[in-house]
Amino acid sequence: MNPKVTRIKPVLKKDKTREVLLDKAAQMFSRQGYQSTSLKEIAAAANMKAGSLYYHFASKEALMAEVLDRSIQFISDTVAEEIEKLNENYTFEDGLKAFINGHLTAILKHPDYTTTTIRNNGQIPKAVQLSAHTKREHYEQQWRRLMAQGREEDFIRPDLDEQLFRLMVLGSLNWSSVWYKPSGESIDSLVKHFTQVFLNGCR
């Protein structure tokens, strides 16, 4: 009997084109801003006609919505991978390090996507922001649970506002995409520094 052959599903041309469009859009949104970037420019960067872009995305709003969705997904998935490496009953200290590692790694590995979210906050249409709200809220809820754990384990002192602390951590991690240089410190080194600063500052 012949061994069972697993057929690999081919990547369709339209899927490849869609990926190129998303990458180019993220790149241009992150550098020029949402309002200053046209679909014509994105299509040109992807070496295609503007009219052909509409086959993949109905509007600039739809394109931005998927860029935002991917940005959040990249971060959420990478953090989940780091958490899976821990024991089931991990401590706040280990959890914080894993969250920082995952978030920072995603930010720096996908800078165009993550910087798009940061730099276009005031430019993105309300409907587009709302489309990404559910996924963003789900991710932030994980951070809220981590902060509550830190309080329970007496890592976060009673007079420290958990929400402000969470926003401070996320803000610092997010803006690393703006100043980080690949030729500088490694991600592992940055994770160590971030963790030490936040842990020592919230005891």
Backbone as a ProteinNet text record, in pm:
[ID]
protein_1_A
[PRIMARY]
MNPKVTRIKPVLKKDKTREVLLDKAAQMFSRQGYQSTSLKEIAAAANMKAGSLYYHFASKEALMAEVLDRSIQFISDTVAEEIEKLNENYTFEDGLKAFINGHLTAILKHPDYTTTTIRNNGQIPKAVQLSAHTKREHYEQQWRRLMAQGREEDFIRPDLDEQLFRLMVLGSLNWSSVWYKPSGESIDSLVKHFTQVFLNGCR
[TERTIARY]
84.4	0	87.8	54.7	131.4	108	213.1	194	106.5	31.8	-57.8	22.9	-13.9	57.1	-21.5	44.8	-18.6	0.8	-107.9	-98.8	-89.6	7.2	26.3	-56.9	-141	-226.8	-142.4	-150.1	-69.2	-116.8	-22.1	-56	-103.2	-226.9	-282.3	-220.6	-217.4	-160.2	-234.7	-367.3	-444.8	-410.9	-377.3	-338.4	-203.2	-110.8	20.3	6.4	-77.2	-98.7	-158.4	-251.4	-314.8	-210.8	-118.9	-13.8	76.7	111.4	197.1	127.5	-1.2	-77.4	-81.7	-103.4	-108.3	26.7	134.4	268.5	300.5	266.4	293.6	207.1	82.7	-6.7	44	84.2	136.5	261.2	346.2	468.9	437.9	345	314.6	231.6	137.3	58.5	148.6	247.3	335.1	429.9	465.7	563.9	501.6	391.5	329.2	203.1	140.6	14.1	-103.3	-213.2	-331.8	-388.2	-402.2	-462.6	-376.7	-246.4	-155.6	-123.1	-181.8	-154.9	-279	-263.2	-376.8	-368.3	-482.1	-483.5	-399	-396.2	-316.2	-168.1	-122.2	18	48.3	-44.4	-24.8	-19.8	-109.9	-111.9	18.4	67.6	192.3	309.6	310.5	418.1	414.8	294.7	278.2	287.4	325.3	339.9	210.7	102	-25	-106.9	-208.6	-294.1	-390	-425.8	-513.2	-646.5	-699.7	-828.1	-823.5	-708	-694.3	-695.3	-657.8	-654.6	-793.8	-895.2	-1032.1	-1081.9	-1012.4	-1048.6	-1019.3	-920.6	-878.6	-935.6	-949.4	-1000.6	-1099.2	-1215.2	-1320.6	-1288.9	-1203.6	-1175.8	-1047.7	-1001.9	-884.4	-916.3	-1040.4	-1082.9	-1072.5	-1114.1	-1107.7	-963.2	-877.1	-735	-672.6	-703.1	-650.2	-703.9	-830.7	-891.4	-816.1	-776.4	-703.5	-561.1	-499.9	-365.6	-369.4	-468.5	-482.8	-509.7	-595.9	-629.6	-505.2	-422.8	-300.7	-201.3	-194.2	-103.7	-135.5	-262	-304.7	-283.1	-311.4	-297	-151.9	-60.9	82.1	123.1	82	120.2	56.4	-73	-145.5	-89.4	-61.7	-10.1	129.1	213.8	350.7	352.5	266.3	256.2	205	106.2	50.9	159.2	247.1	356.8	450.2	476.2	563.8	496.1	367.8	294.5	289.7	276.3	270.2	398.7	507.7	635.6	643.7	552.5	555	474.4	500.2	418	277.5	180.7	41.2	21.1	87.3	73.4	192.5	215.8	330.2	307.3	417.2	411	392.1	358.6	343.9	475.1	585.4	715.8	744.2	719.6	741.5	642.6	517.7	415.8	448.5	492.9	526.3	640.4	741.4	853.9	807.2	717.6	667.1	584.1	499.6	417.4	506.2	605.8	696.3	774.3	822.6	899.8	815.6	694.8	608.7	568.2	527.5	481.4	596.1	711.1	825.1	875.7	879.3	924.7	834.4	703.3	609.3	622.4	637.2	652	772.7	884.9	1008.7	1023.3	949.5	954.3	858.8	754.5	655.6	636.7	744	737.6	640.3	626	534.8	390.6	351.6	215	191.6	282.9	261.4	276.4	367.4	383.4	262.4	199.1	77	-27.7	-43.5	-141.1	-107.7	19	62.7	52.8	102.7	114.7	-13.3	-111.2	-232.9	-355.6	-334.5	-447.1	-548.8	-502.5	-593.2	-646.5	-595	-634	-733.7	-736.8	-817.7	-966.3	-1049.1	-1193.8	-1250.8	-1354.5	-1414.3	-1457.7	-1518.3	-1566.3	-1452	-1336.2	-1220.2	-1168.3	-1164.6	-1121.3	-1212.7	-1341.5	-1437.8	-1423.2	-1384.4	-1370.3	-1260.4	-1160.3	-1048.3	-1066.5	-1175.1	-1194.5	-1203.2	-1279.7	-1302.1	-1172.2	-1091.7	-964.8	-868.2	-864.6	-777.4	-820.7	-951.4	-1004.6	-972.5	-981.6	-950	-804.4	-715.4	-573.4	-547	-605.3	-582.9	-640.4	-745.3	-803.2	-702.8	-618.9	-514.8	-415.7	-384.5	-295.8	-361.8	-491.5	-562.6	-557.6	-574.4	-567.1	-427.1	-325.3	-187.7	-164.3	-214.8	-200	-270.9	-387.5	-460.1	-379.6	-313.2	-228.8	-111.8	-54.8	55.2	12.9	-109.2	-163.5	-180.2	-234.3	-257.3	-127.5	-21.7	106.9	192.9	135.1	204.1	325.7	324.8	429.8	395	266.5	221.1	173.5	236.4	203.9	63	-0.2	-141.2	-172.2	-76.6	-105	-83.3	-44.6	-18.2	-143.2	-180.5	-296.4	-262.1	-334.1	-305.4	-322.5	-426.8	-452.1	-340.3	-297.4	-189.6	-59.5	-36	84.4	80.7	-35.6	-51.2	-29.6	-89.7	-75	69.7	138.5	278	364.7	341.2	417.6	392.1	264.5	230.3	280.2	268.3	316	465.6	540.3	685.8	722.7	653.9	682.3	644.8	528.7	482.2	576.8	624.6	707.9	850.3	883.9	1016.7	1035.7	926.1	936.7	986.6	974.1	1016.5	1166.9	1217.9	1358.7	1452.8	1397.7	1483.3	1568.2	1695	1786.5	1838	1821.4	1868.6	2015.4	2092.9	2236	2263.9	2160.1	2177.2	2162.7	2103.8	2087.6	1991.8	2011.8	1924.7	1788.6	1690.3	1557.2	1561.9	1638.8	1650.8	1704.4	1801.5	1859.2	1756.8	1680.4	1576.9	1468.9	1429.7	1328.9	1377.2	1502.5	1559.9	1554.4	1593	1593.6	1451.5	1359.9	1221.3	1163	1184.1	1128.2	1181.9	1312.7	1374.4	1322.3	1309.8	1261.6	1118.4	1031.9	891.2	870.8	945.8	931.3	981.8	1095.7	1151	1070.8	1001.8	922.9	785.2	739.5	603.1	598.8	712.8	713	659.3
-120.1	0	125	215.8	339.6	424.2	482.8	569.3	688.7	733.9	847.2	973.5	1040.1	1162.6	1283.8	1369.8	1492.9	1601.3	1647	1750.8	1888.4	1964.6	2099.5	2196.7	2269.6	2365.4	2479.4	2502.9	2609.2	2747.3	2839.6	2977.9	3045.2	3086.1	3146.8	3283.6	3320.4	3448.6	3563.9	3551	3658.9	3676	3563.3	3571.3	3640.7	3608.9	3673	3823	3858.4	3999.8	4072.2	4008.3	4067.4	4092.9	3997.7	4013	4131.1	4143.3	4254.3	4387.3	4394.2	4517.4	4554.6	4456.3	4482.6	4532.4	4468.7	4510.6	4652	4682.7	4816.2	4921.4	4886.4	4979.4	5008.5	4904.8	4923.1	5010.7	4985.5	5063.6	5211.3	5239.6	5378.1	5447.6	5375.6	5434.2	5470.7	5385.6	5408.5	5525.6	5550.7	5655	5786.6	5779.1	5900.7	5940.5	5843	5870.4	5828.2	5797.2	5748.7	5853.7	5976.7	6082.5	6119.4	6106.5	6148.9	6037.3	5921	5808	5774.6	5768.2	5735.2	5589.9	5536.3	5400.9	5392.5	5499.6	5503.3	5483.9	5548.7	5536	5394.1	5335.7	5199	5101.6	5118.7	5031.9	5044.1	5167	5188.6	5120.9	5129.6	5066.6	4914.8	4861.1	4716.4	4675.5	4771.8	4747.9	4697.4	4765.5	4729.6	4855.3	4844.4	4957.6	4982.5	5108.5	5145	5070.9	5054.5	4987.4	4841.7	4778.7	4637.3	4617.8	4722.7	4712.4	4685.2	4739.8	4724.5	4579.8	4497.1	4355.1	4289.3	4345.4	4288	4364.3	4495.8	4578.8	4681.4	4688.9	4776.6	4924.9	4958.4	5098.6	5110.7	5232.8	5255.8	5221.5	5246.7	5212.7	5062.3	4983	4837.2	4789	4854.4	4819.3	4851.8	4969.6	5008	4917.4	4879.5	4792.9	4660.6	4605.2	4477.9	4496.2	4609.1	4637	4644	4713.5	4722.9	4586.4	4509.8	4377	4289.5	4296.8	4215.7	4262.1	4391.4	4444.7	4386.3	4389	4335.8	4184.5	4116.3	3971	3928.9	4001.5	3970.9	3975.9	4081.7	4099.8	3993.7	3974.7	3877.9	3737.2	3697.2	3562.6	3543.2	3645.2	3633.4	3627.9	3706.9	3700.6	3563.5	3511.1	3379	3271.5	3282	3186	3190.3	3310.7	3324.3	3269.6	3293.5	3244.9	3092.3	3031.7	2885.9	2818	2891.5	2835.7	2826.7	2893.9	2897.7	2783.2	2758.2	2663.3	2719.7	2632.1	2675.6	2779.2	2760.8	2852.7	2948.4	3019	3109.8	3230.8	3288	3404.2	3532.2	3639.2	3768.7	3809.7	3787.1	3825.1	3752.4	3621.3	3545.1	3587	3612.7	3654.1	3788.2	3881.9	4015.1	4006.3	3926.1	3910.5	3849.4	3750	3685.6	3783.3	3862	3960.3	4065	4113.7	4214.1	4155.9	4033.2	3967.8	3952	3899.6	3878.2	4007.8	4105.5	4233.7	4304.7	4312.1	4383.2	4312.8	4179.9	4104.1	4130.8	4128.4	4154.2	4296.5	4390.8	4531.2	4550.6	4487.6	4509.2	4419.5	4308.8	4221.2	4267.5	4339.7	4388.5	4540.1	4617.7	4760.5	4841.8	4808.9	4886.8	4871.6	4749.6	4725.5	4791.3	4770.5	4821.9	4973.8	5029.1	5174.5	5241.4	5175	5228.5	5254.6	5161.6	5176	5295.1	5309.4	5414.9	5553.4	5567.9	5700.3	5751.6	5666.9	5709.1	5713.9	5710.3	5703.6	5815.6	5937.2	6049.5	6066.3	5989.7	6004	5898.4	5786.9	5673.1	5700.8	5676.6	5696	5615.5	5669.1	5605.7	5463	5441.2	5307.3	5206.3	5251.1	5162.1	5130.2	5229.7	5206.7	5107.5	5121.4	5032.1	4888.7	4872.4	4737.9	4658.8	4730	4663.3	4659.6	4718.3	4733.3	4599.7	4505.2	4377.8	4301.6	4292.3	4219.4	4292.1	4424.5	4501.4	4488.4	4492.6	4481.3	4344.6	4240.1	4104.5	4096	4158.4	4156.2	4236.8	4354.1	4437.5	4373.1	4293.6	4224.7	4126.5	4068.7	3978.6	4055.2	4177.5	4261.2	4300.4	4326.3	4361.3	4246.3	4124.8	4008	3992.3	4021.8	4013.8	4117.3	4238.7	4342.9	4303.3	4242.7	4197.4	4090.2	4005	3901.7	3966.2	4070.4	4141.1	4203.3	4252.6	4309.1	4199.6	4086.1	3975.3	3920.8	3922.5	3869.2	3976	4094.3	4204.8	4256.2	4238.2	4298.1	4443.3	4471.3	4607.6	4668.1	4774.7	4833	4892.7	4901.9	4944.4	5082.3	5174.9	5310.8	5331.1	5224.9	5236.6	5201.8	5289.4	5267	5162.5	5049.4	4940	4982.2	5060.6	5102.3	5192.2	5287	5376.2	5298.9	5203.1	5121.1	5040.5	4981.8	4904.2	4991.9	5110.5	5201.7	5248.4	5267	5308.9	5199.7	5075.4	4963.5	4950.2	4948.1	4932.1	5049.2	5170.5	5287.3	5280.6	5239.5	5228.7	5123.3	5010.2	4903.1	4944.8	5006.9	5046.1	5144.1	5241.7	5344.3	5297.7	5175.7	5122.6	5107.2	5091.9	5077.1	5205.9	5317.3	5446.1	5467.9	5429.2	5457.7	5338.2	5217.5	5099	5092.1	5053	5033	4888.7	4813.8	4674.7	4659.7	4765.1	4759.4	4781.4	4815.2	4841.6	4715.2	4731.4	4618.2	4514.4	4389.8	4282.2	4293.2	4225.2	4225.4	4162.2	4054.5	3988.1	4083.8	4164.6	4260.7	4367.6	4415.4	4515.1	4459.2	4333.2	4269.1	4265.7	4231.7	4225.5	4362	4467	4602.3	4649.6	4630	4670.8	4601.2	4471	4394.6	4441.9	4464.5	4509.2	4646.1	4735.9	4870.9	4866.4	4793.8	4790.1	4714.8	4608.6	4533.7	4615.5	4677.5	4756.1	4882.1	4930.1	5052	5029.2	4903.4	4878.9	4798	4766.2	4692.3	4778.6
0	0	0	-83.2	-89.6	34.3	88.4	205.9	171.5	271.2	250	222.5	117.9	80.9	128.8	203.2	250	145.2	93.8	-8.5	56.7	13.7	65.9	-16.4	51.3	-17.5	-74.6	-202.9	-263.5	-219.7	-214	-181.5	-310	-313.2	-433.5	-459.2	-586.3	-625.5	-558.4	-549.1	-488.1	-340.3	-273.4	-133	-117.6	-209.8	-206.4	-230.8	-326.3	-357.5	-238	-171.1	-53	56.7	73.1	174	139.7	12.8	-30.8	-5	-36.8	-14.9	133.3	217.5	361.5	411.7	367.1	410	363.4	238.9	186	254.8	281.9	350	490.1	562.8	698.3	695.4	597.2	584	560.9	470.8	437.2	544.6	604	713.5	831.1	858.7	973.9	950.9	826	796	751.4	677.3	625.2	700.8	767.2	833.7	747.7	811.4	741.3	645.3	693.5	612.5	492.2	504.6	397	297.4	316.7	227.9	146.8	16.3	-71	-116.5	-159.1	-212	-339.9	-415.4	-538.1	-505.6	-398.5	-358.2	-311	-236.6	-187.4	-304	-399.6	-516.7	-595.2	-610.6	-684.5	-614	-480.1	-402.7	-417.5	-442.2	-460.5	-607.1	-692.7	-836.6	-901.6	-871.4	-933.2	-958.9	-1042.1	-1071	-954.8	-936.9	-825.4	-831.7	-951.8	-965.7	-921.8	-939.4	-902.5	-751.4	-678.8	-533.5	-475.9	-542.4	-492	-499.9	-574.8	-579.3	-444.3	-373.4	-245.5	-125.5	-139.3	-29.1	-84.8	-23.6	-74.3	-55.1	42.8	73.1	154.9	172.1	255.8	400.9	440.5	576.2	600.7	501.3	514.9	522.1	445.7	446.2	581.1	633.4	764.2	874.3	864.1	966	976.3	861.9	865.7	914.5	881.7	932.8	1085.4	1139.8	1285.2	1346.4	1281.7	1331.4	1339.1	1236.7	1234.2	1339.5	1359.7	1460.5	1597.8	1633.5	1763.2	1768.4	1657.3	1652.9	1667.9	1601.9	1614.6	1761.8	1830.5	1970.8	2059.1	2043.1	2125.3	2108.7	1985.8	1959.6	2019.1	2007.8	2057.8	2210.1	2273.6	2419.6	2463.2	2392.1	2423.9	2415.5	2317.1	2301.8	2421.8	2472.3	2589.4	2715.2	2730.9	2847.5	2848.1	2731.1	2720.1	2766.9	2770	2814.9	2967.9	3037.4	3183.3	3243.2	3371.2	3444	3457.9	3480.2	3489.3	3599.8	3712.8	3826.3	3834.1	3726	3723.6	3813.9	3861	3948.8	3867.9	3937.3	3870.7	3805.3	3874	3820.1	3688.8	3686.7	3563.4	3454.4	3496.5	3400.6	3338.5	3419.6	3368.7	3268.4	3300.5	3209	3077	3083.2	2962.3	2879.2	2945.1	2874.6	2807.7	2880	2824.4	2707.6	2724.2	2618.3	2491.5	2507.2	2391.7	2324.4	2403.9	2349.3	2278.3	2343.2	2285.2	2159.9	2162.2	2045.8	1925.1	1947.7	1838.3	1785.8	1876.1	1837.4	1745.5	1782.7	1709.1	1586.2	1581.2	1463.5	1354	1393.1	1296.6	1314.8	1303.4	1336.1	1251.7	1123.5	1039	1086.8	1121	1167.9	1304.3	1395.6	1531	1538.9	1459.7	1458.9	1395.3	1299.8	1238.4	1345.2	1436.3	1544.5	1634	1666.4	1758.1	1695.9	1575.1	1513.4	1448.6	1430.5	1360.9	1450.9	1577.8	1670.7	1650.1	1625.3	1608.5	1467.2	1370.6	1230.3	1184.2	1254.3	1209.9	1231.3	1129.3	1143.8	1260.1	1321.7	1438.8	1410	1294	1259.1	1253.1	1204.3	1195.5	1335.4	1421.4	1559.7	1629.2	1607.6	1671.1	1621.9	1495.3	1439.6	1508.9	1561.1	1628.7	1780.2	1827.5	1972.2	2045.4	1990.8	2059.8	2081.7	1977.6	1989.9	2082.4	2074.6	2162.8	2308.2	2330.3	2465.2	2524.8	2443.9	2490.4	2534.3	2457.8	2492.5	2620	2628.7	2747	2873.2	2856.4	2970.7	3031.4	2949.2	2998.9	3086	3045.5	3125.5	3257.6	3253.9	3377.5	3477.7	3426.4	3514.3	3573	3491.3	3540	3650.1	3629.6	3730.8	3861.6	3851.1	3969.9	4042.6	3967	4027.3	4101.1	4041.3	4106.3	4237.4	4242	4366.4	4471.5	4428.9	4521.7	4579.2	4499.8	4544.2	4612.2	4633.7	4701.8	4624.9	4492.8	4411.3	4381.1	4368.6	4342	4473.3	4513.9	4643.6	4643.3	4760	4771.3	4713	4718.9	4674.3	4523.8	4452	4308.7	4229.1	4136.3	4051.6	3945.7	3947.9	3855	3709.2	3682.3	3544.9	3492.4	3574	3531.1	3510.6	3599.1	3586.1	3455.9	3426.2	3302.8	3179.9	3179.6	3065.8	3050.1	3161.6	3156.8	3094.6	3135.1	3079.9	2929.7	2891	2749.5	2665.5	2719.1	2645.9	2620.8	2722.2	2707.7	2604.3	2608.8	2513.1	2371.4	2355.7	2222.5	2154.4	2229.5	2167.6	2139.9	2183.4	2152.3	2001.7	1928.1	1782	1717.3	1786.8	1732.6	1751.3	1868.7	1897.4	1883.8	1872.8	1869.6	1742.6	1759.9	1648.4	1651.8	1542.1	1538.9	1576.5	1553.7	1584	1733	1808.6	1950.9	2034.7	2153.4	2243.8	2186.9	2227.3	2181.2	2249.9	2193	2252.6	2391.2	2406.1	2536.9	2642.5	2603.1	2696.7	2735	2636	2663.7	2754.9	2731	2815.8	2960.9	2980.3	3114.6	3181.8	3108.6	3164.9	3196.2	3101	3123.4	3245.3	3255.5	3367.4	3500.4	3506.8	3630.8	3673.9	3576.4	3607.4	3660.8	3590.4	3631.6	3762.3	3784.5	3909.6	4028	4013.7	4124	4150.9	4047.4	4063.8	4120.4	4125.6	4173.8	4302.2	4360.6	4486.6	4599
[MASK]
+++++++++++++++++++++++++++++++++++++++++++++++++++++++++++++++++++++++++++++++++++++++++++++++++++++++++++++++++++++++++++++++++++++++++++++++++++++++++++++++++++++++++++++++++++++++++++++++++++++++++++

